[in-house]
Each structure stands twice: as structure tokens, then as C-alpha cells.
């Protein structure tokens, strides 16, 4: 038993140190940070405290059923950190102290009920609530994520630091971590402790990796208008002007070009441009600009100068990152840049 407690104490200490170090780095050492990064640092600090409190069970006489039940009650509040993280990612600025207070109400209710009725059935009811709550947040987050992704692809040509596609594996891993927590709560062993603490660390490592430079944007309400290019003069103007303006002003070489910038260069409304791209061309602004970059710059460069590095070609073509360049190139040509060079210059 003593050996098991030592292993558990080591895991708790390691996990506490992990969250504490990242909290200190983000909140005190990072020179520039956004609201999102500040929120992420606060979440790391909360998790450090939550993990630190688990050490109490390693004290003599504290590994009791009642103490473990209280730990479950307190740990359940950590679901709020997932909520804050997801909502701040896909709806930046949505979370306020008032809304956080409203979200806390069911957790307050369960905590008070357990104080009044400290029975095992309350713990099971709490676990069911937490599982339903977690799935609700995942579903809402997934729907909002899809809307966010649609918006950024319609309005931005460089989405490297605002993309939220990485939330998909995070959602999956969060469910696995939640299952690990539930299993550990009711079947506490050294093995389940290892599974829980390791899964929690891996989950937040994934989050930190993908969101370290993430800069969320506010999704504005979009106005979808029916488009009939034969009857709508403004749409006809868009059709005739779009390619000419993009090519003549070489707008596709502007790394951070937005739909608003393009509409301003054309002297028209961005809604018309967006609707034309989606309803007539069947493309988002992001896909359209990347296609022009590949066709007008990347392909000619690779054909004429196969000795150029891909980083150079990507930069000269208007791409903000090599990864985006590779994805766009493969999507448009069906080949990777290396495969294209090899096919275009077989003697090499």
C-alpha cells in the first residue's frame, strides 16, 4: 500500500509541476499574449491547484471513501475549464464572469446536495451529469468549430494562426480523458492513476502544441443573399472584375490578404464577392486565392527553377507557411511539390 501511495504521489507531483510551469510561463514569462493565451494560462494554473489537492490522499489516514468522494465532487468542477477553453477558442470573448457564474450553478447544486445527502447514489448521479455535460460541450463546440472554419475560409487567405481544425483530435482525446477520469474515480488503483494523469498531461500537451500561437477571431454574422448572375448586375460586375483585379494588382502575393481587402480593391461589397465565389465558382476565398497562387506563381517557378527550395517558392507565391503551400499544391495538382518537380524534370 505504501509503495502504491509513493507512485501515486509521484504522479500527482509530476502533473502538478507540469501545469504549474506552463501557467507561470504563459502568465509571467511570455512577453506578449492575447486574451486567449491569458485564459489558457489561467486554466493551467487551475489544473495545477486541482492536481496539488490530490496529494492529500497520500497522507496517513486520508485514503478513505469519503475523502475520495469529495475529490470526485471537486474534480468535477474541472469540466468548467474545458468549457471555457472550447468557447474561448471558437467564440472568443463569449466567456464572462457572469456567464461563468451561470455555468457553475449545476456544479454548486450538486456540491450542496452532496453536503446534505452524502450518499453513494449522489456520486453516481453526479457522474452521469458530468458525462452528459461533457458531451453537450463537445457537440456545441463541434458545431461552432464548423461555423468558425467556414467563416475564416471565406474571409482569410492566411489561416495558419486562426485555424481550429486541430480541435477535432482534441475533442476525441478529451472524451478519452474523461472516460479515464470516471474509471479512475470509481476504481482507484495505481494503474488507473497512471492512465488518468498521463492522459490529462497528453491532452493538455496537445492543446498547448496546437494553440501556442493561436489567435482566435470573432465570427461576424454573415448575410447570405440569393445570387443570379444573369439578373444581378452587381454579381455580373464581380464576375468580370475579380480575376482582372487579382491578377493586375497581384493581390495573390499578399500573404495576409482578406476578403475585405479584395472587395475594397474591387470597389464592391465583400458579401457580393463571397457569394459569387461560393455560389458560382463553388469555392471559398481561401481556396480561390491559394489556387491562383499555385497557378500563377508556384507552378511556373517549379517548372523554370526546380533548384529553388520549397520554402522559397512558397514565400514567393504568397503563402505564409510551407505546410499550407504543400496542402494547397497537392489539392490542386494531385501531386506534392516534389512529385511535380520530378514529373516536370524527369532527367533529375
C-alpha positions in Angstrom: 0.0 0.0 0.0 2.8 2.4 0.9 4.6 1.7 -2.4 1.4 2.4 -4.3 1.0 5.7 -2.4 4.5 6.7 -3.3 3.8 6.0 -7.0 0.5 8.0 -6.8 2.3 10.9 -5.0 5.0 10.9 -7.8 2.3 11.1 -10.5 0.4 13.9 -8.7 3.6 15.9 -8.2 4.7 15.5 -11.8 1.3 16.5 -13.1 1.1 19.5 -10.7 4.6 20.6 -11.8 3.6 20.3 -15.5 0.6 22.6 -15.2 2.3 25.0 -12.8 5.3 25.5 -15.1 3.2 26.2 -18.1 0.9 28.5 -16.1 4.0 30.5 -14.9 5.5 30.6 -18.3 2.3 31.9 -20.0 1.2 34.3 -17.3 4.5 35.7 -16.2 7.3 34.9 -18.7 5.5 35.3 -22.0 6.1 38.9 -23.1 3.1 39.2 -25.5 -0.1 37.2 -25.1 -3.7 37.5 -26.3 -6.8 37.2 -24.2 -7.0 33.5 -25.3 -3.4 32.8 -24.1 -4.2 34.5 -20.8 -7.2 32.3 -20.4 -5.1 29.3 -21.3 -2.6 30.2 -18.6 -5.3 30.6 -16.0 -6.6 27.2 -16.9 -3.1 25.7 -16.4 -3.0 27.4 -13.0 -6.3 26.0 -12.0 -5.3 22.5 -13.1 -2.1 22.8 -11.1 -4.1 23.6 -7.9 -6.5 20.7 -8.7 -3.7 18.2 -9.0 -2.0 19.5 -5.9 -5.0 18.9 -3.8 -4.9 15.2 -4.7 -1.8 14.8 -2.7 -4.0 14.8 0.5 -4.9 11.2 -0.1 -1.2 10.2 0.4 -1.3 11.5 4.0 -1.7 8.9 6.7 -5.4 8.0 7.3 -6.7 10.2 4.5 -7.2 7.4 1.9 -10.8 6.9 2.8 -14.0 6.5 0.9 -15.4 9.9 2.0 -12.2 11.8 1.0 -12.2 10.1 -2.4 -15.9 11.0 -2.9 -15.1 14.7 -2.1 -12.2 14.6 -4.5 -14.7 13.4 -7.2 -17.0 16.3 -6.4 -14.2 18.8 -6.6 -12.7 17.3 -9.7 -16.0 17.5 -11.5 -15.7 21.3 -11.4 -12.7 20.9 -13.9 -15.3 20.4 -16.6 -15.7 24.2 -16.5 -12.1 24.6 -17.7 -12.9 22.5 -20.8 -16.0 24.7 -21.4 -14.0 27.9 -21.1 -11.3 26.6 -23.4 -13.6 25.4 -26.1 -15.8 28.5 -26.1 -12.9 30.9 -26.0 -11.4 29.1 -29.0 -14.5 29.1 -31.2 -16.3 32.1 -29.7 -13.6 34.5 -28.4 -14.8 36.9 -25.8 -18.0 34.9 -25.2 -16.9 33.8 -21.7 -17.5 36.4 -19.0 -17.6 36.2 -15.2 -21.4 36.4 -15.3 -21.7 33.5 -17.8 -19.1 31.5 -15.9 -21.3 32.0 -12.8 -24.3 30.7 -14.7 -22.3 27.7 -15.9 -21.3 27.0 -12.3 -24.8 26.7 -11.0 -25.3 23.0 -11.6 -21.9 22.2 -10.0 -22.9 24.3 -7.0 -26.2 22.5 -6.8 -24.5 19.0 -6.8 -22.0 20.1 -4.3 -24.7 21.4 -1.9 -26.8 18.3 -2.5 -23.8 16.1 -1.5 -23.3 18.1 1.6 -27.0 17.5 2.5 -27.1 13.9 1.2 -23.6 12.4 1.4 -24.7 9.2 -0.2 -23.1 7.0 -2.9 -26.0 7.5 -5.2 -25.3 11.2 -5.3 -21.8 10.4 -6.7 -23.3 8.2 -9.4 -25.8 10.9 -10.3 -23.0 13.5 -10.4 -21.0 11.2 -12.7 -24.0 10.9 -15.1 -24.4 14.7 -15.1 -20.7 15.2 -15.9 -20.8 12.7 -18.8 -23.9 14.4 -20.3 -22.4 17.8 -19.7 -19.1 16.8 -21.4 -20.9 15.5 -24.5 -23.1 18.7 -24.6 -19.9 20.9 -24.7 -18.3 18.6 -27.3 -21.4 18.8 -29.6 -21.8 22.6 -29.2 -18.1 23.1 -29.7 -18.1 21.0 -32.8 -21.0 22.9 -34.3 -19.3 26.2 -33.5 -16.0 24.9 -34.8 -17.5 24.1 -38.2 -19.1 27.6 -38.4 -15.8 29.2 -37.4 -13.8 27.2 -40.0 -16.3 28.2 -42.7 -16.0 31.8 -41.8 -12.2 32.0 -41.8 -12.0 30.2 -45.1 -14.5 32.6 -46.6 -12.7 35.7 -45.4 -8.9 35.0 -44.9 -6.2 33.8 -47.2 -3.7 33.1 -44.4 -5.4 31.0 -41.6 -2.3 29.4 -40.0 -2.7 31.1 -36.7 -6.5 31.2 -36.7 -7.3 27.7 -37.9 -9.2 25.5 -35.4 -9.1 22.2 -37.3 -6.9 20.9 -34.5 -9.9 20.8 -32.2 -11.1 17.6 -33.8 -8.4 15.4 -32.3 -8.6 17.4 -29.1 -12.3 16.6 -28.8 -11.6 12.9 -29.3 -8.8 12.9 -26.7 -10.9 14.9 -24.3 -13.6 12.1 -24.3 -10.9 9.5 -23.7 -9.5 11.6 -20.9 -13.0 11.9 -19.4 -13.5 8.2 -19.5 -10.2 7.7 -17.8 -11.2 10.1 -15.1 -14.5 8.3 -14.5 -12.9 4.9 -14.4 -10.2 6.2 -12.0 -12.7 7.8 -9.8 -14.6 4.6 -9.2 -11.8 2.1 -9.5 -8.8 3.8 -7.9 -5.6 1.8 -8.4 -2.0 2.7 -9.3 -2.7 1.6 -12.9 -5.8 3.8 -13.2 -3.9 6.7 -11.7 -1.2 6.3 -14.3 -3.8 6.2 -17.1 -5.6 9.3 -15.7 -2.6 11.5 -15.1 -0.8 10.6 -18.3 -3.9 11.1 -20.4 -4.5 14.5 -18.8 -0.9 15.6 -19.5 -1.1 14.4 -23.1 -4.4 16.1 -23.7 -3.2 19.5 -22.5 0.2 19.0 -24.2 -1.8 18.6 -27.5 -3.8 21.7 -26.7 -0.6 23.7 -25.9 1.1 22.5 -29.0 -1.7 23.5 -31.4 -2.8 26.7 -29.7 0.6 28.2 -28.6 0.4 30.9 -31.3 -3.3 30.7 -31.9 -5.1 34.0 -32.3 -8.9 33.5 -32.5 -11.1 35.9 -34.4 -14.6 36.9 -33.8 -17.0 35.4 -36.2 -19.3 38.1 -37.6 -22.8 37.3 -38.8 -22.8 36.6 -42.5 -25.6 37.7 -44.8 -26.3 35.1 -47.5 -28.1 36.6 -50.5 -29.5 34.6 -53.4 -27.3 35.1 -56.4 -28.5 35.0 -60.0 -25.6 36.2 -62.2 -27.9 36.8 -65.2 -30.2 39.2 -63.2 -27.9 40.7 -60.6 -25.8 43.5 -62.1 -23.5 43.6 -59.0 -22.8 39.9 -59.3 -22.0 40.3 -63.0 -19.6 43.1 -62.2 -17.9 40.8 -59.6 -17.6 38.1 -62.2 -15.9 40.3 -64.7 -13.7 42.2 -62.3 -12.5 39.6 -59.8 -9.8 37.8 -61.9 -8.7 41.0 -63.5 -8.1 42.9 -60.2 -6.4 39.9 -58.5 -4.0 39.4 -61.5 -3.3 43.1 -62.3 -2.7 44.1 -58.7 -1.0 40.8 -57.9 -3.1 40.5 -54.8 -2.5 36.8 -54.5 1.1 37.6 -53.4 -0.2 39.4 -50.3 0.3 36.9 -47.6 -2.4 38.2 -45.2 -4.9 39.2 -47.9 -8.5 39.2 -46.7 -11.9 39.2 -48.4 -12.4 42.7 -47.2 -9.1 43.8 -48.8 -10.1 42.2 -52.1 -13.6 43.7 -52.0 -12.1 47.2 -51.3 -9.6 46.8 -54.3 -12.6 45.9 -56.5 -14.7 48.8 -55.1 -17.6 46.5 -54.2 -19.2 44.8 -51.2 -17.5 41.7 -49.7 -20.8 39.9 -49.5 -21.1 40.0 -53.3 -17.6 38.7 -53.7 -18.2 35.9 -51.1 -21.5 34.9 -52.6 -20.0 34.9 -56.1 -17.1 32.6 -55.0 -19.3 30.2 -53.1 -22.4 30.1 -55.3 -20.9 30.5 -58.8 -17.3 29.2 -58.5 -18.1 26.8 -55.7 -15.0 27.9 -53.7 -14.1 29.7 -50.6 -12.0 32.8 -50.7 -9.2 30.8 -49.1 -9.3 28.1 -51.8 -9.6 30.6 -54.6 -6.6 32.7 -53.6 -4.5 29.6 -53.0 -5.4 28.2 -56.4 -4.3 31.5 -58.1 -1.1 31.4 -56.1 -0.3 27.9 -57.3 -1.3 28.5 -60.9 0.2 32.0 -61.4 3.4 31.6 -59.3 4.2 28.2 -57.8 3.8 26.1 -60.9 5.9 28.4 -63.2 8.6 28.7 -60.5 8.9 25.0 -60.0 9.0 24.3 -63.8 11.6 27.0 -64.5 13.7 26.7 -61.4 13.5 23.2 -59.9 16.6 24.0 -57.9 14.7 26.5 -55.8 13.8 25.4 -52.2 10.2 24.8 -51.5 10.3 27.4 -48.7 11.5 30.0 -51.2 8.7 29.0 -53.7 6.1 29.1 -51.0 7.2 32.5 -49.8 7.4 33.9 -53.4 3.9 32.6 -54.1 2.3 34.4 -51.3 2.0 31.6 -48.8 2.6 32.3 -45.1 3.8 28.7 -44.4 5.3 25.8 -46.2 2.6 23.4 -44.8 -0.2 25.5 -46.3 1.7 25.6 -49.6 2.1 21.8 -49.7 -1.6 21.2 -48.8 -2.8 23.6 -51.5 -0.5 22.3 -54.1 -1.5 18.7 -53.5 -5.2 19.6 -53.6 -4.9 21.5 -56.9 -2.4 19.3 -58.8 -2.9 15.9 -57.2 0.9 15.8 -56.6 3.2 17.0 -53.9 5.7 19.8 -55.0 8.5 17.2 -55.0 6.5 14.8 -57.2 5.6 17.7 -59.5 9.3 18.7 -59.9 10.2 15.1 -60.6 7.5 14.7 -63.3 8.3 18.1 -64.9 12.1 17.4 -65.0 12.5 13.6 -65.4 16.2 14.0 -66.1 16.6 15.0 -62.5 
